[in-house]
């Protein structure tokens, strides 16, 4: 599905880059398999564990209580990362 999305995006937007932000999974084997497949297909992968400081230790710090989805802090840090590391590096 991700590879098809990449192909569709590149067909529609010729000069666009395709990036994936990969969230950790409780199943470490599945996570490593997905990560390996994305990298094999030359998809730019950015790990949430590299973006959100100490994510593995303080995961709940980045989640909406009783929901598990990213909270405002997580979304802000991810947005800053996308701007600083993906968008700004594109022009370098």
Number of C-alpha atoms within 10 A of each C-alpha: 6 13 14 9 11 18 13 12 15 14 11 10 10 9 9 11 14 16 16 14 14 16 10 16 10 7 8 10 10 12 15 13 11 13 17 13 13 18 12 9 11 12 17 13 15 18 13 17 15 11 18 19 14 11 16 11 8 11 15 15 15 19 17 14 11 7 8 11 13 17 15 12 14 21 15 12 15 17 13 14 17 17 13 12 13 15 13 11 10 10 6 5
